[in-house]
Amino acid sequence: MPPSETRTATSSCSCRLLEGPTRVRPRPATLCATVYQLKSSQFPDVAATRTPSTGRESGEELLIVFGHVPSLGVGLKEITRAHGPQAAYSLQRHLLDTCLQHASEVAVRKWFRYPVGTPAPPLANDWSSRPHEPGPIGELITVAMAEGFERGFQRIVLFYADCPSLVPEFLESAFEALENGDDLVLGPTRRGGLYLVGADRKVGDLFGSLPWGTHQVFAVAQRHAQEGHLRVFVLPPKVAVEYLEDWREAASEGWIPPPPVVSGGSGRPEG
């Protein structure tokens, strides 16, 4: 094996990986027409509606999802300014439900990690949920993966619940890459960040050393992997929804409903 090798989901040497569908089960409702109310009775028990996972269960693979149940007026500040707190809240809830649904369809052990002081979403029995203390994202990833390895898992994939196009096929592909000899899986965002990471025990503290919150995360991760002589598999770039432009781009591809129409200069939806 050469000192470092980077493979992609569209390269000729990685035909076992899916190039990916353009759309999977788009939601028909629009966020401006159907919004979540701040009542627990309005949050359906997603454990009762999610498709049971099948296919991969081996006891050696772990999927970790970071996310949070949204609160009105918290998070997505640019979107809140443009469309109001209810639209931002509904978008965050939609992203969380979509990402958890996709993760639930992968037959591996699953952990959900959410900020301390916030509620956990309803989850099926094959999930384990626990709050995490505040900290830099690189540190949170490193700690979560270290715990997984200490508990005997051999292959771990982790993502944050803000990428609606991360369908089960891509999650499966990440595990398959690790199972077939890759040391590291990277899912780059179109802004240069990372929407997904996957690793085995060989990567050490790579994630803690990345410049999270910048557009250089993916590039620096690749460089560190090369320096560490790691074999890397790269998934296709995707949109992680953080800004209004991200929302529009993901909606244009059919993954989430579009932003509500804003009346002339009011900064609030019409109707």
DRENSEKE-499211 format. One record per atom (N, C-alpha, C): atom name; z, x, y. Coordinates in steps of 0.02 Angstrom, whole numbers, plus 50000, padded with zeros to 5 digits. Layout:
> CA;Z;X;Y $
...
***
This chain:
> N;50000;50043;49941 $
> CA;50000;50000;50000 $
> C;50000;50044;50062 $
> N;49957;50031;50111 $
> CA;49956;50071;50172 $
> C;50021;50064;50210 $
> N;50035;50109;50259 $
> CA;50098;50107;50296 $
> C;50112;50039;50327 $
> N;50062;50005;50352 $
> CA;50071;49938;50380 $
> C;50008;49898;50370 $
> N;50017;49835;50353 $
> CA;49958;49792;50342 $
> C;49972;49725;50372 $
> N;49926;49701;50413 $
> CA;49933;49635;50444 $
> C;49877;49591;50419 $
> N;49896;49533;50393 $
> CA;49847;49486;50367 $
> C;49854;49420;50403 $
> N;49801;49383;50408 $
> CA;49803;49319;50442 $
> C;49778;49264;50396 $
> N;49794;49203;50416 $
> CA;49775;49145;50374 $
> C;49701;49133;50373 $
> N;49663;49166;50416 $
> CA;49591;49157;50416 $
> C;49555;49219;50392 $
> N;49591;49270;50370 $
> CA;49559;49331;50348 $
> C;49536;49324;50276 $
> N;49486;49363;50257 $
> CA;49458;49358;50190 $
> C;49506;49379;50136 $
> N;49557;49419;50154 $
> CA;49604;49443;50104 $
> C;49663;49397;50094 $
> N;49662;49338;50123 $
> CA;49719;49293;50116 $
> C;49696;49222;50100 $
> N;49650;49218;50052 $
> CA;49619;49154;50038 $
> C;49668;49104;50008 $
> N;49726;49127;49983 $
> CA;49773;49079;49954 $
> C;49807;49037;50007 $
> N;49801;49057;50071 $
> CA;49833;49020;50125 $
> C;49786;48969;50156 $
> N;49815;48913;50175 $
> CA;49775;48860;50205 $
> C;49754;48878;50275 $
> N;49694;48861;50294 $
> CA;49675;48866;50364 $
> C;49704;48808;50404 $
> N;49720;48754;50369 $
> CA;49757;48701;50402 $
> C;49714;48643;50425 $
> N;49741;48582;50416 $
> CA;49706;48523;50441 $
> C;49709;48519;50517 $
> N;49663;48484;50546 $
> CA;49666;48475;50619 $
> C;49720;48425;50638 $
> N;49733;48376;50595 $
> CA;49785;48327;50609 $
> C;49815;48304;50544 $
> N;49879;48286;50547 $
> CA;49912;48256;50490 $
> C;49957;48200;50515 $
> N;49944;48141;50491 $
> CA;49986;48083;50507 $
> C;50006;48077;50580 $
> N;49959;48072;50626 $
> CA;49979;48064;50697 $
> C;50017;48000;50707 $
> N;50065;48001;50752 $
> CA;50104;47941;50766 $
> C;50064;47895;50812 $
> N;50060;47830;50796 $
> CA;50019;47785;50837 $
> C;50051;47764;50903 $
> N;50116;47765;50907 $
> CA;50149;47739;50968 $
> C;50146;47790;51024 $
> N;50146;47766;51085 $
> CA;50148;47811;51143 $
> C;50219;47815;51168 $
> N;50236;47873;51195 $
> CA;50304;47883;51218 $
> C;50320;47838;51278 $
> N;50270;47822;51319 $
> CA;50284;47781;51377 $
> C;50293;47707;51357 $
> N;50268;47688;51299 $
> CA;50274;47619;51278 $
> C;50334;47609;51232 $
> N;50349;47659;51190 $
> CA;50403;47653;51142 $
> C;50450;47712;51153 $
> N;50508;47699;51184 $
> CA;50555;47752;51199 $
> C;50621;47737;51163 $
> N;50657;47790;51146 $
> CA;50721;47782;51114 $
> C;50773;47762;51166 $
> N;50813;47714;51150 $
> CA;50869;47695;51192 $
> C;50931;47736;51171 $
> N;50977;47744;51218 $
> CA;51036;47785;51204 $
> C;51089;47745;51166 $
> N;51070;47722;51107 $
> CA;51116;47686;51063 $
> C;51106;47713;50993 $
> N;51161;47726;50958 $
> CA;51154;47755;50891 $
> C;51116;47708;50844 $
> N;51119;47643;50857 $
> CA;51084;47595;50814 $
> C;51009;47603;50820 $
> N;50985;47635;50873 $
> CA;50913;47643;50883 $
> C;50886;47705;50848 $
> N;50931;47745;50820 $
> CA;50909;47805;50783 $
> C;50904;47786;50710 $
> N;50844;47776;50682 $
> CA;50840;47756;50612 $
> C;50865;47812;50567 $
> N;50891;47793;50510 $
> CA;50915;47843;50462 $
> C;50854;47875;50430 $
> N;50834;47932;50457 $
> CA;50773;47964;50433 $
> C;50779;47985;50361 $
> N;50840;47992;50336 $
> CA;50848;48011;50265 $
> C;50820;47957;50220 $
> N;50819;47895;50243 $
> CA;50795;47840;50202 $
> C;50719;47834;50204 $
> N;50687;47865;50254 $
> CA;50615;47856;50262 $
> C;50575;47918;50247 $
> N;50607;47977;50242 $
> CA;50569;48037;50230 $
> C;50545;48042;50159 $
> N;50488;48073;50150 $
> CA;50459;48082;50084 $
> C;50499;48133;50045 $
> N;50520;48119;49983 $
> CA;50557;48169;49945 $
> C;50514;48231;49935 $
> N;50545;48290;49939 $
> CA;50509;48352;49930 $
> C;50496;48365;49856 $
> N;50440;48395;49842 $
> CA;50422;48411;49773 $
> C;50386;48477;49771 $
> N;50393;48514;49716 $
> CA;50346;48568;49703 $
> C;50372;48639;49700 $
> N;50417;48662;49746 $
> CA;50431;48733;49749 $
> C;50502;48751;49726 $
> N;50545;48704;49716 $
> CA;50616;48718;49708 $
> C;50629;48773;49657 $
> N;50658;48829;49681 $
> CA;50672;48885;49637 $
> C;50743;48911;49646 $
> N;50777;48891;49700 $
> CA;50843;48918;49714 $
> C;50841;48984;49750 $
> N;50782;49013;49760 $
> CA;50776;49077;49794 $
> C;50749;49071;49865 $
> N;50727;49011;49885 $
> CA;50694;49002;49949 $
> C;50734;48956;49994 $
> N;50738;48974;50057 $
> CA;50777;48937;50106 $
> C;50736;48925;50169 $
> N;50737;48864;50193 $
> CA;50705;48845;50256 $
> C;50760;48828;50306 $
> N;50761;48863;50363 $
> CA;50810;48851;50415 $
> C;50775;48822;50476 $
> N;50801;48766;50501 $
> CA;50773;48734;50560 $
> C;50827;48733;50614 $
> N;50809;48759;50672 $
> CA;50852;48755;50731 $
> C;50828;48697;50775 $
> N;50874;48658;50800 $
> CA;50856;48602;50844 $
> C;50918;48568;50870 $
> N;50908;48513;50905 $
> CA;50965;48475;50930 $
> C;50944;48403;50943 $
> N;50991;48358;50934 $
> CA;50981;48289;50953 $
> C;50982;48286;51029 $
> N;50929;48262;51062 $
> CA;50925;48267;51135 $
> C;50974;48220;51170 $
> N;50990;48239;51231 $
> CA;51030;48197;51276 $
> C;50989;48184;51339 $
> N;50998;48125;51367 $
> CA;50960;48106;51426 $
> C;50975;48154;51484 $
> N;50922;48182;51513 $
> CA;50929;48226;51570 $
> C;50943;48299;51553 $
> N;50942;48316;51488 $
> CA;50956;48384;51467 $
> C;50894;48413;51433 $
> N;50870;48471;51457 $
> CA;50813;48504;51427 $
> C;50747;48483;51456 $
> N;50695;48524;51444 $
> CA;50627;48512;51468 $
> C;50626;48495;51542 $
> N;50651;48541;51583 $
> CA;50660;48527;51654 $
> C;50594;48511;51690 $
> N;50541;48547;51674 $
> CA;50477;48534;51708 $
> C;50451;48464;51691 $
> N;50458;48445;51628 $
> CA;50435;48379;51607 $
> C;50479;48325;51637 $
> N;50543;48338;51643 $
> CA;50588;48290;51675 $
> C;50569;48279;51748 $
> N;50553;48333;51783 $
> CA;50533;48326;51853 $
> C;50469;48287;51860 $
> N;50422;48297;51814 $
> CA;50356;48264;51819 $
> C;50358;48191;51796 $
> N;50397;48176;51744 $
> CA;50392;48109;51713 $
> C;50459;48074;51706 $
> N;50513;48105;51728 $
> CA;50577;48072;51724 $
> C;50615;48090;51661 $
> N;50682;48080;51662 $
> CA;50723;48100;51605 $
> C;50710;48060;51542 $
> N;50692;47996;51548 $
> CA;50680;47957;51487 $
> C;50620;47982;51448 $
> N;50566;48000;51484 $
> CA;50506;48027;51450 $
> C;50522;48093;51416 $
> N;50559;48137;51450 $
> CA;50577;48201;51420 $
> C;50622;48191;51359 $
> N;50669;48145;51365 $
> CA;50714;48130;51309 $
> C;50674;48104;51248 $
> N;50629;48057;51261 $
> CA;50590;48028;51206 $
> C;50545;48080;51173 $
> N;50516;48124;51214 $
> CA;50475;48178;51186 $
> C;50516;48223;51141 $
> N;50575;48242;51163 $
> CA;50618;48286;51122 $
> C;50637;48252;51057 $
> N;50652;48188;51060 $
> CA;50671;48153;50998 $
> C;50610;48148;50951 $
> N;50551;48137;50980 $
> CA;50491;48134;50939 $
> C;50478;48201;50906 $
> N;50485;48256;50943 $
> CA;50475;48322;50914 $
> C;50525;48335;50858 $
> N;50587;48318;50869 $
> CA;50638;48330;50818 $
> C;50622;48291;50754 $
> N;50608;48227;50761 $
> CA;50593;48185;50702 $
> C;50531;48210;50665 $
> N;50479;48229;50702 $
> CA;50418;48253;50671 $
> C;50430;48317;50633 $
> N;50465;48365;50663 $
> CA;50477;48429;50631 $
> C;50521;48422;50570 $
> N;50572;48379;50574 $
> CA;50616;48368;50516 $
> C;50578;48333;50459 $
> N;50534;48288;50477 $
> CA;50493;48255;50426 $
> C;50450;48306;50389 $
> N;50417;48351;50426 $
> CA;50375;48402;50395 $
> C;50417;48448;50351 $
> N;50475;48469;50376 $
> CA;50517;48514;50336 $
> C;50542;48479;50273 $
> N;50557;48415;50277 $
> CA;50584;48378;50220 $
> C;50535;48374;50162 $
> N;50472;48384;50175 $
> CA;50421;48379;50123 $
> C;50410;48445;50086 $
> N;50448;48495;50102 $
> CA;50443;48560;50067 $
> C;50503;48566;50020 $
> N;50490;48578;49957 $
> CA;50542;48577;49906 $
> C;50578;48644;49901 $
> N;50618;48659;49952 $
> CA;50661;48717;49952 $
> C;50729;48695;49979 $
> N;50779;48738;49974 $
> CA;50842;48723;50007 $
> C;50831;48724;50082 $
> N;50867;48680;50117 $
> CA;50856;48673;50189 $
> C;50922;48671;50227 $
> N;50923;48711;50281 $
> CA;50980;48711;50327 $
> C;50957;48687;50395 $
> N;50999;48647;50429 $
> CA;50986;48628;50498 $
> C;51043;48657;50540 $
> N;51025;48693;50593 $
> CA;51074;48723;50637 $
> C;51065;48695;50707 $
> N;51120;48672;50738 $
> CA;51117;48639;50803 $
> C;51174;48664;50846 $
> N;51169;48659;50913 $
> CA;51220;48686;50957 $
> C;51288;48653;50947 $
> N;51340;48692;50949 $
> CA;51407;48665;50943 $
> C;51419;48617;51001 $
> N;51453;48562;50987 $
> CA;51466;48511;51038 $
> C;51414;48457;51042 $
> N;51361;48462;51002 $
> CA;51309;48410;50999 $
> C;51309;48379;50930 $
> N;51284;48317;50922 $
> CA;51285;48284;50857 $
> C;51230;48311;50811 $
> N;51240;48302;50747 $
> CA;51189;48319;50698 $
> C;51147;48256;50684 $
> N;51082;48263;50673 $
> CA;51042;48204;50654 $
> C;51056;48183;50583 $
> N;51041;48121;50565 $
> CA;51049;48100;50495 $
> C;50998;48137;50452 $
> N;51022;48164;50396 $
> CA;50979;48205;50354 $
> C;50988;48185;50281 $
> N;50937;48199;50240 $
> CA;50940;48184;50169 $
> C;50989;48231;50134 $
> N;51003;48217;50071 $
> CA;51054;48254;50035 $
> C;51035;48326;50021 $
> N;50970;48342;50024 $
> CA;50951;48412;50009 $
> C;50954;48456;50071 $
> N;50984;48431;50125 $
> CA;50995;48470;50186 $
> C;51069;48488;50192 $
> N;51081;48546;50222 $
> CA;51148;48566;50243 $
> C;51146;48577;50319 $
> N;51191;48545;50356 $
> CA;51190;48552;50429 $
> C;51256;48580;50453 $
> N;51252;48621;50506 $
> CA;51311;48651;50535 $
> C;51297;48673;50606 $
> N;51346;48667;50651 $
> CA;51334;48690;50720 $
> C;51336;48765;50725 $
> N;51303;48792;50776 $
> CA;51306;48863;50790 $
> C;51335;48874;50860 $
> N;51367;48930;50869 $
> CA;51395;48948;50934 $
> C;51338;48969;50981 $
> N;51348;48966;51047 $
> CA;51297;48990;51093 $
> C;51284;49064;51083 $
> N;51222;49084;51098 $
> CA;51204;49155;51092 $
> C;51130;49165;51101 $
> N;51108;49227;51109 $
> CA;51036;49242;51114 $
> C;51000;49221;51051 $
> N;50939;49198;51058 $
> CA;50903;49171;51001 $
> C;50893;49223;50947 $
> N;50880;49285;50966 $
> CA;50872;49338;50916 $
> C;50934;49347;50875 $
> N;50992;49343;50907 $
> CA;51056;49349;50871 $
> C;51067;49290;50825 $
> N;51050;49229;50848 $
> CA;51058;49170;50806 $
> C;51015;49174;50744 $
> N;50953;49197;50752 $
> CA;50908;49205;50695 $
> C;50935;49256;50647 $
> N;50955;49313;50672 $
> CA;50981;49367;50630 $
> C;51042;49345;50590 $
> N;51088;49310;50623 $
> CA;51149;49287;50590 $
> C;51132;49236;50536 $
> N;51088;49188;50552 $
> CA;51071;49136;50504 $
> C;51037;49165;50443 $
> N;50990;49212;50454 $
> CA;50956;49243;50397 $
> C;51003;49286;50356 $
> N;51047;49323;50389 $
> CA;51095;49365;50353 $
> C;51139;49321;50308 $
> N;51160;49264;50333 $
> CA;51200;49219;50293 $
> C;51161;49194;50232 $
> N;51097;49178;50244 $
> CA;51056;49155;50188 $
> C;51048;49208;50134 $
> N;51036;49270;50155 $
> CA;51029;49324;50106 $
> C;51095;49337;50069 $
> N;51150;49333;50106 $
> CA;51215;49343;50074 $
> C;51229;49290;50021 $
> N;51200;49231;50030 $
> CA;51210;49177;49981 $
> C;51160;49180;49924 $
> N;51119;49232;49922 $
> CA;51076;49242;49865 $
> C;51003;49221;49873 $
> N;50984;49195;49931 $
> CA;50914;49177;49941 $
> C;50872;49240;49950 $
> N;50812;49239;49923 $
> CA;50768;49297;49925 $
> C;50713;49292;49977 $
> N;50694;49232;49995 $
> CA;50641;49221;50045 $
> C;50664;49166;50093 $
> N;50662;49182;50157 $
> CA;50687;49135;50208 $
> C;50634;49125;50262 $
> N;50622;49063;50279 $
> CA;50577;49044;50333 $
> C;50618;49005;50384 $
> N;50607;49018;50448 $
> CA;50647;48987;50501 $
> C;50601;48966;50558 $
> N;50614;48907;50586 $
> CA;50577;48886;50646 $
> C;50620;48841;50689 $
> N;50600;48834;50752 $
> CA;50633;48789;50798 $
> C;50593;48724;50803 $
> N;50628;48668;50810 $
> CA;50596;48602;50806 $
> C;50561;48583;50870 $
> N;50510;48622;50889 $
> CA;50470;48606;50948 $
> C;50396;48615;50937 $
> N;50375;48621;50873 $
> CA;50304;48633;50857 $
> C;50280;48578;50811 $
> N;50251;48524;50839 $
> CA;50235;48465;50798 $
> C;50178;48476;50748 $
> N;50137;48528;50758 $
> CA;50082;48540;50712 $
> C;50101;48585;50653 $
> N;50164;48602;50648 $
> CA;50187;48644;50592 $
> C;50198;48599;50531 $
> N;50144;48581;50499 $
> CA;50144;48534;50443 $
> C;50167;48569;50379 $
> N;50185;48532;50327 $
> CA;50212;48562;50266 $
> C;50167;48616;50236 $
> N;50101;48608;50241 $
> CA;50056;48657;50212 $
> C;50067;48727;50240 $
> N;50081;48732;50305 $
> CA;50093;48797;50335 $
> C;50161;48825;50314 $
> N;50211;48783;50308 $
> CA;50275;48806;50283 $
> C;50270;48831;50212 $
> N;50233;48796;50170 $
> CA;50220;48819;50102 $
> C;50185;48887;50103 $
> N;50136;48894;50148 $
> CA;50099;48956;50152 $
> C;50144;49015;50170 $
> N;50193;49003;50213 $
> CA;50239;49056;50232 $
> C;50279;49079;50171 $
> N;50305;49032;50132 $
> CA;50342;49051;50072 $
> C;50297;49086;50021 $
> N;50236;49062;50014 $
> CA;50190;49093;49966 $
> C;50175;49165;49986 $
> N;50168;49179;50051 $
> CA;50155;49246;50074 $
> C;50212;49293;50054 $
> N;50274;49270;50066 $
> CA;50332;49311;50047 $
> C;50336;49319;49971 $
> N;50321;49267;49934 $
> CA;50325;49270;49862 $
> C;50273;49318;49833 $
> N;50217;49325;49868 $
> CA;50163;49367;49843 $
> C;50163;49438;49873 $
> N;50217;49458;49903 $
> CA;50224;49528;49921 $
> C;50227;49544;49995 $
> N;50215;49495;50039 $
> CA;50222;49510;50110 $
> C;50296;49514;50129 $
> N;50312;49559;50175 $
> CA;50381;49568;50196 $
> C;50401;49524;50255 $
> N;50351;49504;50294 $
> CA;50365;49470;50357 $
> C;50310;49419;50370 $
> N;50329;49359;50392 $
> CA;50281;49308;50413 $
> C;50294;49292;50486 $
> N;50242;49292;50526 $
> CA;50248;49276;50597 $
> C;50202;49218;50614 $
> N;50228;49169;50650 $
> CA;50188;49114;50676 $
> C;50186;49119;50751 $
> N;50133;49144;50781 $
> CA;50131;49154;50854 $
> C;50116;49090;50892 $
> N;50149;49080;50948 $
> CA;50131;49026;50993 $
> C;50072;49049;51035 $
> N;50039;49001;51066 $
> CA;49982;49019;51108 $
> C;50002;49052;51173 $
> N;50067;49054;51187 $
> CA;50092;49089;51246 $
> C;50116;49159;51230 $
> N;50111;49180;51167 $
> CA;50132;49247;51148 $
> C;50202;49251;51118 $
> N;50234;49193;51110 $
> CA;50299;49191;51077 $
> C;50292;49183;51002 $
> N;50344;49157;50971 $
> CA;50343;49144;50899 $
> C;50371;49074;50886 $
> N;50334;49034;50847 $
> CA;50360;48968;50828 $
> C;50391;48971;50758 $
> N;50378;49024;50720 $
> CA;50404;49030;50652 $
> C;50412;49103;50634 $
> N;50464;49118;50597 $
> CA;50472;49184;50567 $
> C;50492;49175;50494 $
> N;50470;49221;50453 $
> CA;50490;49220;50383 $
> C;50501;49292;50361 $
> N;50548;49302;50315 $
> CA;50565;49371;50297 $
> C;50598;49374;50229 $
> N;50597;49436;50201 $
> CA;50639;49451;50144 $
> C;50691;49502;50168 $
> N;50725;49532;50124 $
> CA;50781;49576;50144 $
> C;50758;49640;50179 $
> N;50694;49654;50181 $
> CA;50671;49719;50205 $
> C;50666;49725;50280 $
> N;50673;49672;50318 $
> CA;50658;49675;50389 $
> C;50717;49695;50433 $
> N;50778;49696;50405 $
> CA;50835;49719;50443 $
> C;50848;49676;50505 $
> N;50861;49709;50561 $
> CA;50879;49675;50624 $
> C;50819;49668;50670 $
> N;50760;49662;50642 $
> CA;50699;49658;50683 $
> C;50703;49602;50734 $
> N;50727;49544;50715 $
> CA;50725;49486;50760 $
> C;50773;49494;50819 $
> N;50829;49527;50809 $
> CA;50875;49537;50863 $
> C;50850;49584;50917 $
> N;50799;49624;50901 $
> CA;50773;49673;50949 $
> C;50712;49648;50988 $
> N;50692;49586;50978 $
> CA;50632;49560;51011 $
> C;50649;49532;51081 $
> N;50601;49535;51127 $
> CA;50612;49510;51196 $
> C;50601;49434;51200 $
> N;50646;49396;51169 $
> CA;50639;49324;51168 $
> C;50638;49295;51238 $
> N;50600;49242;51247 $
> CA;50593;49212;51313 $
> C;50537;49242;51355 $
> N;50498;49288;51325 $
> CA;50442;49318;51360 $
> C;50378;49305;51321 $
> N;50321;49323;51350 $
> CA;50257;49315;51317 $
> C;50240;49375;51272 $
> N;50287;49421;51263 $
> CA;50275;49481;51225 $
> C;50308;49481;51156 $
> N;50339;49426;51138 $
> CA;50378;49425;51076 $
> C;50335;49441;51015 $
> N;50278;49408;51009 $
> CA;50235;49418;50952 $
> C;50209;49490;50949 $
> N;50186;49516;51006 $
> CA;50159;49584;51007 $
> C;50212;49635;50989 $
> N;50273;49627;51015 $
> CA;50326;49674;51000 $
> C;50346;49669;50926 $
> N;50348;49608;50899 $
> CA;50364;49599;50828 $
> C;50313;49636;50784 $
> N;50249;49630;50802 $
> CA;50198;49666;50763 $
> C;50208;49742;50767 $
> N;50224;49766;50827 $
> CA;50234;49838;50835 $
> C;50294;49862;50794 $
> N;50349;49825;50797 $
> CA;50408;49845;50759 $
> C;50394;49843;50684 $
> N;50355;49793;50663 $
> CA;50338;49789;50592 $
> C;50296;49849;50570 $
> N;50250;49869;50613 $
> CA;50210;49928;50597 $
> C;50253;49990;50593 $
> N;50299;49997;50640 $
> CA;50344;50055;50639 $
> C;50388;50056;50577 $
> N;50405;49996;50552 $
> CA;50447;49990;50493 $
> C;50409;49988;50428 $
> N;50342;49998;50432 $
> CA;50299;49998;50373 $
> C;50305;49933;50333 $
> N;50305;49878;50369 $
> CA;50310;49812;50338 $
> C;50241;49781;50330 $
> N;50233;49745;50277 $
> CA;50172;49707;50266 $
> C;50181;49638;50298 $
> N;50136;49620;50343 $
> CA;50144;49561;50385 $
> C;50090;49510;50371 $
> N;50110;49446;50368 $
> CA;50062;49392;50364 $
> C;50068;49350;50428 $
> N;50012;49335;50461 $
> CA;50012;49300;50525 $
> C;49981;49231;50516 $
> N;50018;49180;50533 $
> CA;49993;49111;50532 $
> C;49951;49098;50595 $
> N;49912;49044;50596 $
> CA;49871;49029;50655 $
> C;49915;49014;50716 $
> N;49892;49030;50776 $
> CA;49929;49013;50837 $
> C;49937;48938;50845 $
> N;49995;48917;50870 $
> CA;50008;48846;50880 $
> C;50045;48835;50946 $
> N;50048;48772;50966 $
> CA;50081;48753;51028 $
> C;50153;48735;51013 $
> N;50199;48771;51045 $
> CA;50270;48751;51046 $
> C;50281;48715;51113 $
> N;50305;48654;51110 $
> CA;50307;48612;51170 $
> C;50370;48627;51211 $
> N;50358;48657;51268 $
> CA;50413;48673;51315 $
> C;50395;48650;51386 $
> N;50332;48654;51404 $
> CA;50309;48637;51471 $
> C;50259;48579;51468 $
> N;50244;48552;51526 $
> CA;50199;48495;51530 $
> C;50130;48513;51503 $
> N;50107;48573;51517 $
> CA;50042;48594;51490 $
> C;50042;48595;51414 $
> N;50099;48615;51383 $
> CA;50104;48614;51310 $
> C;50100;48543;51284 $
> N;50134;48497;51317 $
> CA;50133;48427;51296 $
> C;50061;48401;51297 $
> N;50026;48414;51351 $
> CA;49957;48390;51356 $
> C;49913;48421;51302 $
> N;49923;48485;51288 $
> CA;49881;48519;51238 $
> C;49894;48492;51169 $
> N;49958;48484;51151 $
> CA;49974;48457;51085 $
> C;49950;48385;51078 $
> N;49955;48347;51132 $
> CA;49931;48277;51131 $
> C;49856;48274;51124 $
> N;49820;48320;51156 $
> CA;49747;48320;51152 $
> C;49723;48334;51081 $
> N;49764;48367;51041 $
> CA;49747;48382;50972 $
> C;49772;48329;50924 $
> N;49805;48277;50950 $
> CA;49826;48221;50910 $
> C;49893;48227;50876 $
> N;49933;48278;50894 $
> CA;49996;48288;50860 $
> C;50053;48246;50888 $
> N;50051;48231;50951 $
> CA;50102;48191;50983 $
> C;50068;48144;51033 $
> N;50101;48089;51052 $
> CA;50073;48045;51103 $
> C;50066;48082;51170 $
> N;50019;48061;51212 $
> CA;50009;48095;51276 $
> C;50064;48078;51326 $
> N;50069;48118;51379 $
> CA;50116;48101;51433 $
> C;50099;48034;51464 $
> N;50148;47998;51489 $
> CA;50133;47935;51524 $
> C;50093;47948;51587 $
> N;50055;47898;51607 $
> CA;50015;47902;51669 $
> C;50063;47899;51728 $
> N;50054;47946;51774 $
> CA;50097;47950;51833 $
> C;50061;47920;51892 $
> N;50094;47874;51927 $
> CA;50064;47844;51987 $
> C;50061;47894;52042 $
> N;50019;47881;52092 $
> CA;50003;47930;52144 $
> C;50062;47964;52177 $
> N;50077;48025;52153 $
> CA;50125;48068;52185 $
> C;50197;48048;52177 $
> N;50212;47997;52137 $
> CA;50282;47975;52132 $
> C;50322;48017;52084 $
> N;50287;48051;52038 $
> CA;50322;48090;51988 $
> C;50355;48048;51935 $
> N;50339;47983;51932 $
> CA;50367;47938;51882 $
> C;50311;47897;51850 $
> N;50320;47877;51788 $
> CA;50269;47838;51754 $
> C;50255;47772;51789 $
> N;50194;47748;51780 $
> CA;50176;47682;51806 $
> C;50206;47628;51763 $
> N;50214;47569;51793 $
> CA;50235;47511;51755 $
> C;50309;47502;51752 $
***
